[in-house]
Structures are given as C-alpha cells and as structure tokens.
Amino acid sequence: MLYDSIVSVGQSRVQIGSFNDRIYLMSYAVEDCKNINLADELIDIAVQEDLSKIFAKVPAEYMVPFLSCGFEKEALVPGMFGDDDGVFLSFYRYKWRKEQRNRRELDRVLSVAESKKGKGNIKSLPENLQLCRLGHKDAQALAHLYGRTFETYPFPVTDSDYICQEMEAGVSFMGVYDGNHLVGAASAEVAADGISAEMTDFAVLPDYRKAGLAGALLCSLEEDCVKSGIKCFFTIARACSYGINSLFSKGNYNFSGCLINNTNISGSLESMNVWYKLGQKQSH
C-alpha cells in the first residue's frame, strides 16, 4: 500500500498524497507566515497533484491568510498553542469532497455521545488484562493489532518500522495485553512545544470492546501527559463511531467541529470529529 508522503513546504511539515487525496498541514512554522504565503503554496501543490482537499492545523493568530484564500474554519481547540488557540481549516477543490451523505447518522452519533458528557470512563480492567507502556519490542504486535482493526488508516501504522520511528519521535503508546496477546492500544502524540497532545490510534479487538479498555487507555495516557505538564488534550475521531465519540464525551471532552470527508480510514474517506479538553490551569 502506498501511503502519503510527509515533506517540508517552506519550514512547515505537511503530508501529501493520493491515499487520503489531500494535503495535511501538520505543523505550521511561523517563519512561513513572513517568508511565503503558505496557503497559496499549498493550493498550487493541490492543483499540480490534483488533490481534492487541503486540511490545515494552525495557530488562530495566523489563520487570516488562509481564510483569505478560501479556507473554511471547521473546528477550534482553545489553548492548543498556549496563549493561542488552534484552528482546523479546510479548502475544498471539488464540491463532492464537501458533501456529507450520511449527515443524519453522524448527527445521531454526536447526539448519543453528548448525552454521556462527563459520565467518566472505567479506569480499572479485569484481572486477566495488563495495561502497560509499549516500546520497540511491542512494535510488531502493535502493527498486527492495527492491521486487524482498520482496513485502511491515514498513516502506516501497520508498519512496525514506522511505529518505532514514532516512538523515537516522542509518541507515547499504551497497550493492554491478555497474556502474550496485545488486544488494545492507543497513543498520545505530544506537540513539539509540549503544550498539547493528540490522543489517537485507538484500537481494541472486537472480543474486548465491552471490557472498558479504551477508557483505561485514555485515562492512563492523560495521567502521563499531565505529569509532563501538558495542558491541552484533543482528538480527531471517526464521526461515524458511537464508541469513540462516546469515549471522549464521557471523558469530559468538548465537541469542537467536524472535518468533512477528511481521512482515509477503514476503507473509505470519512468525516472526523474534533474533541478537546483543557487542563485545570487553562479551565475557566
């Protein structure tokens, strides 16, 4: 499977390719605000590569040039950059990419999730299950778990070498073992500035989905992040999943917006919901 490439445009880090049929501005370098019009640069690349969407995560202070070029704000995470909020912006080159055919179902998923707001997730697990931090020795098991869970995924998480690279880059993986079998996992991708963390890569085998593994994994990752001084948590969750949206709502995350037809996951392009939670120091 040919995944999208991660490259530099100016000083910024972007993912580009036909797998997700998009450009994703993953990390925006402020220098590019002064030296180039990054929004225009990304649109030019999208035209050259005939990609249907550009998705950008930028500090709110720098979103005006993007809005001026036709980007739309789809979600906002307060305090993502400390004193500044993070905004999720999208540019659609084709009308079809912005059409949500399953809008009624996605609204139902969100309604169910929000009805569970703040009810809390189970932290403890059955005695036969062990929760632990994962390292390089677990990379092969992680890749196998993700391969069994997702038909497609926006990043090559079924490649153990990629998982090892992520670990070396500071991504924290937690997992749940039943004996020698890895049956659940998730990760926290901490931003370079150490202020925010994306809670992501949740996967639990079907036979274990009623045992509270995802909740225990989320709580464990959050506790680790709090110890590191991280003040802002967010996730980009499949909008069609009752389980994952309810997980974050129960964990007292706030719904922030929907990224339309954003990600190639589980076999097709899916819309993704953004949820966030702030640490105590940033709560109002």
C-alpha positions in Angstrom: 0.0 0.0 0.0 1.4 3.4 -1.0 0.9 5.9 1.8 1.1 9.7 1.6 4.5 11.3 2.0 5.5 13.7 4.8 7.6 16.5 3.4 8.6 20.1 4.1 7.0 23.1 2.4 9.0 26.1 3.4 9.7 25.3 7.1 6.3 23.6 7.7 5.6 19.9 7.8 2.9 18.5 5.5 1.5 15.2 4.4 0.8 15.0 0.7 -0.7 12.2 -1.5 -3.5 10.4 -3.2 -4.1 7.9 -0.4 -6.1 10.5 1.6 -6.5 12.6 -1.6 -5.4 15.6 0.4 -2.7 17.8 1.7 -2.5 18.0 5.5 -0.6 20.9 7.1 0.5 19.0 10.2 2.9 21.5 11.7 2.9 25.2 10.7 6.2 27.1 11.0 5.6 30.8 11.9 8.6 31.7 9.6 6.4 30.7 6.6 4.0 33.5 7.5 6.8 36.0 6.9 8.6 34.4 4.0 5.9 32.8 1.9 2.2 32.7 1.5 1.8 29.1 2.7 -1.9 29.0 1.8 -1.2 29.9 -1.8 1.7 27.4 -1.9 -0.5 24.6 -0.7 -3.3 25.4 -3.2 -0.7 25.4 -6.0 0.5 21.9 -5.0 -3.0 20.6 -4.7 -3.7 21.8 -8.2 -0.5 20.3 -9.6 -1.2 16.9 -7.8 -5.0 17.1 -8.4 -5.8 16.6 -4.7 -9.4 17.4 -3.7 -8.8 18.8 -0.2 -6.3 20.7 1.9 -6.5 20.3 5.7 -4.5 22.7 7.9 -3.9 22.9 11.7 -2.6 26.4 12.5 -2.5 28.9 15.4 -5.5 31.2 15.3 -3.2 34.2 15.0 -2.1 33.1 11.6 -5.4 31.9 10.1 -6.4 35.1 8.2 -4.2 34.5 5.1 -5.8 31.0 4.8 -9.3 32.4 5.1 -8.5 35.0 2.5 -7.5 32.2 0.1 -10.8 30.3 0.6 -10.1 28.0 3.5 -13.0 27.5 6.0 -12.8 27.0 9.7 -14.2 23.6 10.7 -13.0 23.3 14.3 -11.1 25.1 17.1 -9.2 23.9 20.1 -8.7 26.5 22.8 -5.2 26.8 24.2 -3.6 24.4 21.8 -0.6 26.7 21.4 -0.6 28.0 24.9 -1.7 31.6 24.7 -3.2 31.0 21.3 -6.0 28.6 20.0 -5.5 26.0 17.3 -7.8 26.2 14.3 -8.6 23.4 11.8 -9.1 24.8 8.4 -10.2 23.1 5.2 -10.0 24.0 1.5 -12.2 22.1 -0.9 -11.2 21.9 -4.6 -14.3 19.9 -5.6 -17.9 20.1 -4.5 -18.2 16.3 -3.9 -15.5 16.4 -1.3 -17.6 18.7 0.9 -20.8 16.6 0.6 -21.8 14.7 3.7 -24.2 12.0 2.5 -24.6 10.4 5.9 -25.1 13.6 7.8 -28.3 12.4 9.7 -26.4 9.4 11.0 -23.4 11.5 12.1 -25.7 13.9 13.9 -27.2 10.9 15.7 -23.8 9.6 16.8 -22.9 13.0 18.1 -26.2 13.4 20.0 -25.7 10.0 21.7 -22.2 10.9 22.6 -23.1 14.3 24.1 -25.8 12.7 26.2 -23.0 10.9 28.0 -20.9 14.0 28.7 -18.7 13.8 31.8 -20.1 10.4 33.0 -16.5 9.1 33.2 -14.7 6.1 31.8 -13.7 2.9 33.5 -10.1 3.1 34.7 -9.7 -0.5 36.1 -9.5 -3.6 34.0 -10.4 -7.3 34.6 -7.6 -9.1 36.4 -6.5 -11.1 33.4 -5.7 -7.9 31.5 -2.5 -5.9 31.9 -2.1 -2.3 30.9 1.4 -1.1 30.2 3.6 1.4 28.3 4.7 0.0 24.9 8.2 0.1 23.5 10.1 -1.1 20.5 9.7 -4.8 21.5 5.9 -4.3 21.1 6.0 -2.7 17.6 5.3 -5.8 15.7 2.3 -6.7 17.9 1.1 -3.1 17.5 1.3 -3.3 13.7 -0.6 -6.5 13.8 -3.3 -5.1 16.0 -3.8 -2.1 13.8 -3.9 -4.3 10.7 -6.7 -6.4 12.3 -8.6 -3.3 13.4 -8.5 -1.0 10.4 -9.0 -1.8 6.7 -7.1 1.4 5.9 -5.5 4.1 8.1 -4.2 7.6 7.2 -0.7 6.7 8.4 1.3 3.5 8.0 0.6 2.1 11.5 0.7 -1.5 10.2 4.4 -1.0 9.6 6.4 -1.8 12.7 9.4 0.4 11.5 7.0 3.4 11.3 5.8 2.7 14.8 9.4 2.6 16.1 10.1 5.9 14.4 7.0 7.4 16.1 8.2 6.2 19.4 11.6 7.7 18.8 9.9 11.0 17.9 8.2 11.0 21.3 4.9 9.5 20.7 3.7 7.5 23.8 2.0 4.2 23.2 -0.1 2.4 25.8 -1.4 -1.1 25.4 -3.4 -3.8 27.0 -2.2 -7.5 27.0 -4.2 -10.6 27.6 -1.3 -13.0 28.4 1.0 -12.7 25.4 -1.6 -11.1 23.1 -1.9 -7.4 22.6 -5.6 -6.7 22.5 -5.9 -2.9 22.7 -3.7 0.1 22.2 -3.7 3.9 21.9 -1.2 6.7 21.7 -0.5 10.3 22.8 1.3 12.4 20.2 2.8 15.3 22.1 3.4 18.6 20.2 6.9 19.8 19.8 6.2 22.8 22.2 5.0 20.3 24.9 1.7 22.2 25.3 -0.8 19.9 23.7 -1.2 16.2 22.9 -3.4 14.4 20.4 -5.0 11.3 21.8 -5.0 8.9 18.8 -4.5 5.4 17.3 -7.2 3.7 19.5 -7.7 0.1 18.6 -9.4 -2.7 20.6 -10.1 -6.2 19.3 -13.9 -6.9 18.9 -14.0 -9.5 21.7 -12.7 -7.0 24.2 -14.7 -3.9 23.4 -17.1 -4.3 26.3 -14.3 -4.5 28.9 -13.5 -0.8 29.2 -10.1 -1.0 27.5 -10.4 2.3 25.6 -11.4 4.2 28.7 -8.5 2.8 30.7 -6.0 3.6 27.9 -7.3 7.1 27.6 -7.1 7.7 31.4 -3.6 6.3 31.5 -2.3 8.4 28.6 -3.9 11.5 30.2 -2.2 10.9 33.5 1.2 10.5 31.8 0.7 13.7 29.9 -0.4 15.7 33.0 2.9 14.7 34.7 4.7 16.1 31.7 3.0 19.4 32.1 0.7 19.1 29.0 -2.3 21.4 29.3 -4.4 20.7 26.3 -5.8 17.4 25.0 -7.6 16.8 21.7 -8.5 14.0 19.3 -9.6 13.7 15.7 -12.2 10.8 15.9 -14.2 9.0 13.3 -17.5 10.8 13.2 -19.4 7.6 12.4 -18.2 5.7 15.5 -20.6 5.7 18.5 -17.9 4.1 20.7 -15.0 6.5 20.1 -17.2 9.7 20.3 -18.9 8.5 23.5 -15.4 7.6 25.0 -14.3 11.2 24.7 -17.6 12.8 25.7 -17.6 10.6 28.8 -14.1 11.7 29.5 -15.4 15.3 29.6 -14.0 16.4 26.3 -15.9 19.1 24.4 -17.0 18.7 20.8 -15.4 21.3 18.6 -16.4 20.7 15.0 -16.5 18.2 12.1 -13.8 17.8 9.4 -15.8 16.7 6.3 -14.6 13.7 4.3 -11.2 14.2 5.8 -9.5 10.9 6.3 -9.0 7.5 4.5 -9.8 5.1 7.4 -11.5 1.7 7.5 -11.7 1.6 3.7 -13.1 4.9 2.7 -12.9 8.7 3.2 -14.6 9.5 6.5 -15.6 12.7 8.3 -13.8 13.2 11.6 -15.0 14.9 14.8 -12.7 17.1 16.9 -12.9 16.9 20.7 -10.8 18.7 23.2 -10.2 19.0 27.0 -8.2 21.6 28.8 -6.0 21.1 31.9 -7.0 22.8 35.1 -4.7 25.7 34.7 -6.5 26.6 31.4 -10.0 26.0 32.5 -12.4 28.9 33.0 
